[in-house]
């Protein structure tokens, strides 16, 4: 039984070797400030200090991590010549345990076992139910527990319980309008058909034929009668996605359906009742479309009975869902079956990067970023180096990626850019940069030399001064490398 990550604050080979016996990954820090930096970066399971550090040092370290809302068990390894009462003093100020000498491996095993047991009891694996605010939301995968999501679910319940028909859902691309429509359908008539049609994907004639159906011989090529989607939906639901893209003449025909609750097939004479709930969605501002003469005002007022507006992911009231969504996509992704269960979480810095982005593509964009990160990540936690947002910048004057990015994009170039980015963001602090990238410092040194990455080309972080004995979280000059 072992731990995933252990940080050793010691230059003693014996202490480092002791840590390697109980950990899959060992990170070495030379002093307290570096220990704070690494702890914030890699979220270790245990910190091991050698006998250089006094109870006051450990208290100072624990106070600093407490302020940063980080809890990691700490143990101290003595030299076997400790004064009486020292171990009790370390434990009293907050250390997890104290080992009397570097050969006390059996006691260390018991500590590891205890940490694993506490981890299982205090931090159980997140179940799918933890991602959803309501049971029916889980059925259609509306992830989120923020106030914005809860308010949206209340509105969905209200509309579904009423006889409101049609229903209008508005929101930016990727916010989950179709999921909201499915939630209404699930609550209103779960045993009936749900049919979705994208109004932007079909020509005017084809869309009319799809919606209303057509009689045999009504136009060239109509060699048989066709049943339209409005009829196929029966007593279920039909979603008219991107209603703003529907041609104006077809909007007039839809308006009549909404008013009369019946329709005729193209070229037909029989009146067919429309019993389905009609839900329309749009990622455009329909009032702006009306002013631009691209959407009928009378159709808008017919649709706008009790609209459901879905907030974008960048909205302040919805930002707390970003972390939950990222964890959900990580848990449910199938893009790399061979990594299933191996990547368990995201590092603090990776989550911070996700929280800072504005997400113009909303939930769909976030899903893509997590899928990409899973493909790139080589450790058990998604780090900052694997979070690639908009990896192929677009030239606004063209219709696609710039030729430079297409012709020069390669794994080698991507790796060099990731390493340079990690070094830049850590102020050339190689220990922390290696932790961000999920590689050892020795590997990082080799890569820097291989790609000829120069320090003068990066932004070096300012090293602030501090009072004697004070812990600072600013970056410090690179210590002696430990592979």
N, C-alpha and C positions, 0 to 999 in steps of 0.2 A: 504494500500500500504506500503510495507516494503522493506528494503535492505537485501541482502543475508548475507554479512559479515561486521561487524563493529568492529574496534579496539578502546578500551577505554584506554586512558593513565591517569589512576586515581585509587586511592585506596578508594575513597569515594563511599559508597554503593548507595547513591542517584543518582550519575552520571552513575554508572553501570546499575542501574535499568532503568534510562531514555533511555539508549542505547538498553536495552532488549525490550523496547516497539516498537522499529523501526527496529529490526534486527532479522533474523532467527538464526544467530550465532554471539556470542559476544566473542571477545578475549581480555583479560585484560593484559596490560603492566604496570609495576611499574615505569619505567623511559624511557628517550628518546632512549638510546641504544637498550633496549628491544623492543620499538615501531618500530625501524628501522628493527630489526630482523624479527618481526612478519609480518610487512608490506611486506617485500621481500618474505616471505614464502606463505602467504595466499591471497595476492592481494585483500585487502578489498575494499569495496565501500565507506567507510567513516572512518575518524579518529576523535575521540572526546577527547579533552583535558580539564582538569579542571582548576580552577583559580590559581593553583600553578605555572603555566607556563606563563612567560612574553612574550611579542612580540619578544624579542631577542631569546628566546628558540624556538619559532615557526619558526622564520626565519632560525635558525640553522638546525632545523629538515627538513624544506623544501629544503634548500640548499643540504643537504645530499641525500634526495630522488631524487632530480633533477639530481645529479651526477650519480645516479644509474638508471636513465631513468625511474623513477616510478612517476606516477601522481595519487594522491588520494586526494579528497577534505578533508579539515580540518576545524572543527568548534571548538570553545572554549566556555565553559560553565562558566559564571561568578557566583558571589555569591549574586548578587542583590545590592551590595554596591560599584559599580565600579566608578572610577573617571571619570569625563567628558572626552570624546574623546577617551577612551580606545578601544571601539568597532571599531571605524574608524581606529585606529592604527593597530589593528589585521588584518582587511580587507586589509589595504594598503600594508602590508608586505606579503600578499598572502593567508590568511585564507579565506575560503569560506563564513563564516558567524560567528556571535557572538550572544550567547543567554544570555539575562539578567536574570540569575537565573535558578534554577533547575526545576521550575514549569512551565516554558514557553514552554509547550508541543506543543501548536498550531503552534508556530514559527518553532519548530523542524519538524513538519509534512510538513510544506511548503518547508523546506530545502530538505527533503527526496523526495518530489514530483518533485522538481526542478532537483535534481540529477538523478532521474529516467528518466525524460524528456530529459536531456542532453545526458544520456547514450544511449537512443534509437536513438537520432538524430546523435550522433557522432560515435557510434559504432554499426551500423546495423548488423544484423545476416549475417554471411558469406554465400553468395549464392554459388551454385555449380559452377557457371561460374568462380568464383575467384580462383578455384583450377587449372584451365587449361590455357595454353598459346594460344591454337588455338581451334576453334569450333569443328573441326573434332577430336581433341584429347579428347574432352569431350565425343564424341560418343563412343570411345573405352576405356575411363577412363585412359588415360595417364596423371597422375597427376604431376604437376611441372611447375615452371616458371623460373628455373635457366637457365644459359647460356648453360649448358650441354644438358638440355631438349630441349631448343629452337634450338640448333644446330642439335639435332637428328631429330626434327620435320621438319627442313629445308631439311635434307637429305631424309627423308621419302617422302616429297613432290616432291623432284627432281626425285627420283627413280620411284614413282608412275606415274609421268607425262611422263616418258620415256617408251620405249618398252623393258627395261631391263628384261630379263628372261633367267636364273633363278636369284633369289635374295638371298644373304647370310646375315644373321643377327647373330652377335656374341655378347656374354655378359655372365657374371656370372649367376649362378642360382638365380632366383628370381628378376632379373632386369626388366623384362617385355618384353621379346622377342616376345611372342605370341601377346601381345597388339600392338607392332610395326608392326607385320605381318598383323593384322586385320586393322590397319590404312592404310597400303598400299592397301589392298583389298578394303577398303571403298572408297578410292580416285580413284582407277583404274576402278573397276567395281562393284559398290555397290549393284546392283540388281542380281548378280550371286552368286553361291554357294561358301562358305568358308568351307574347310574341313581340319582338323588337325589330324595328325597321329603321335604317339610317337614311334619313331624307336627303343627305348630301351625297350618298353613294350611287344614286340612280338618276337617270335622265327623267325629264318631266313625264314623257309618255309611259316609260317603264314603271315609274313610281305610281302613276294613276292606275295602271293595269294591276300592279301588285296589291294596291290598297283595295280597289273596288272589284277586281276581277274583270273578265270580259266574256261577251257572248261569242259563240262560234261564228266566224265570218265577219266579225265587226271591223277588222282591218286586215291588211295583207299579212299572211302568216298565222292568223288566228284560226287554225284548223280544228280546234276543239274548245269547248267551254272551259273557262278557268275560274276557280273560286278565289276570291280576294281575301286578304289578310283580315279585314274588318269582319268578314263572315266567319273565317276560320277561328278567330278569337272567341267566338261564341259568347258565353257569359264570363269570360276571363278578362285579360288585360292586353291592350296593345300599346306599346311605347313608340311614339313618333320622335325618335332621337334627332336632335339638331333641326327642330321645326323651322328655324329661321332660314334654312336653305331650301325650303319648299317653294317652288315657283308660284307666282302671284295668282295665276288662273286656277291652280290646284288648291291654293289657300281658300278661294271662294267656294269650291266644291266641298272642302272639309268643313267650312263654316256652316254650310247647309246641313251636313250630316250631324253636326253638334246641335243645331237648332231643331231639326225634324226627327232625329234619332232613327233615320233610315237612309237608304241610298239605292242606286241602281248600278248594275255592272256597265262597263263601257260597251255601248251598242245594245244593251239590254232594255227591256220594257217593264220587267217585274220589279216591284219595290221590295227591298230586303231589310228587315229590321236590324238595327245596330244595338246589340245588348251589351257590348263590351265596355269596360272602363277604358277611356282614352286618356293616356298620360302623354303630355308633350314636354320635351326638355330642350334647353338651349344654353349654349355657352356664350351667347352674345346678349348685349343689352337690347331687348326688343323695342324699347321706346326709341333708342337711337336708330334702329332699323326702320321704324315707322317714319321718323323724320327724313330718312334717306330714301323713302318710297320703296323699300324692299320688303315691308311686312304690312299686312292689312291691320288698320286700327280696330276695326270691328271684330276681327278674329282674336286680336290681343285681349280685348275686353271680355270676349267669350271664354277665353282660356284662364284669365286672371281672376279666378274666384277666390281661391285660398292658396296662393303660391308658396312653394317650399324653396327657400333660398339656402344653398349650401356654401358655407364659408370656405375661403381658400386656406391652404395649409399655413400660409404666412400670417394669417390673422392672429392678433395677440391672444384671442380667446381659444385658439385651436393649436397653438404651438406646442402645448404640453403633449399633444398626441403624436408628435414626430418620433419621440423615443419609443413609444408603444408600437407605432407602425413599423419602425425599423426592426424591433425585436420580433414582431409578428412575421414580417417578410423573411427574416433570418430563420425563424423556426419552421416556416411552411415551405420554403424554397425547395424546388426540385431541379434547379439548373445544374447542380453538380451532385448526382446521386452518390458518388464515391466519398463525398464530404459530409454526408448526412450524419448529424449528431456530433461531428468533430468540432465544428465552429459553434461555440456556445453563447457568445455574447459580443458586445462591442466595447472598445476601450473608452475611457472618459474623453480623451481628445477627439476620437472619432465621433462620439455623440455631440460634442461641442461644435464640430464642423457642420454636422447635420442641422443643429439648432440655429446656426448663423445664416444658413442659406435661405433664400426667399421662396424657392420652389415654384417657379412659374408654371411647371408642369404638374404641380400638386402631388397627389398620392401616387399617380402613375410614374412620375419622374423619380420619386423616392424609391419606389419598388425597383426601378431599373438600376439605381445607384447601388442598392443592397445586392441585387443579383450580380452586378459587375464586381462588387467587393468580394463576394463569395468566390468568384472565379479566380480573383487575384490573390486572396489571402492564403498564406502557407502555415499559419499558426492556428491556435484554437480560439483566438479572439480577433475580430476585425479591427485593425489598427488604422490610424490616420492615413498611412501610406496607401491603403487599399481604397480609400474613399476618393473616387475620381468623378467629379461633377462636371458635366459638359466636356468630355475628353477630346472631342473634335470640334473646335471653334468653327463657326460658319462665317463666310464672307457675305456681308449683307448685300453686296452688289451681284451675287451669283445665286444659283438655285441649290447649291450643295456645299460640301466641305471644300476648303481651299485645296488647290492642287498640291501645295507644299506639304500639307498635313497628310494627304493621301499617299504621296510618293515616299515621304520620309518616315512614315509611321512604322515602327518595328519594336520587337520586344527589347532589344538592346537600348534603343532610344528611350523607350518608356521607363526602363529600369534606371537609366542614368538620370532622367528627370525626377523620378521618385526619390532617389538618393539625394540629389541636389536639393530637392524641396525639404526633405527631412532635416538635412544639415542647416539649411537656411532658417527653418522654423525653430530649431533648437540652438541657434547661435553657435553652430559648429561644435556643440557638445556631443561628442561621438557616442558616449554611453547612452544618452537619451535618444539620439538619432537611431542607433542600432535597435533600441527597444521599440521605437515607433515602427521600424521596418520589420521587426520580428526576426532579426538576425543577430549573430554574435558580433562583438566589436572587432574580432579578428577578420571576420568576413567583410565587415564594413570597410576596414582599412584596405583590404585587397581590392574591393570594388572601387574605392576612391582612386587608388593607384591605377587600376585597369582603365577607368574612364577619364583619368587625368582631370579630376574635379578639383579646381583650385579654390582655396579659401578666400582669395582676393576678389573672386567673382560673386561671393555671397555676402549677405548682410550679417555682420557679427553683432551678437547681442551685447548690450552694455552690462558690464560687471560692476554692480554697485558695491559700495563699502559697507561694512557692518562692524558693530561693536564686538569686542572680544567675547567669545562664547555664545553670540547671538546666531540663531539659525536664520538664514536668508534663503528665499526661493529663487533668487536671481541665478543666472548661469555662471559657472566658474570655468577657469581654464582647464583644458583636458588633462586628466591625471594619467599616470602610467598605464598603458594598455594591459588588460588581462584577458587572454583569449577566452 
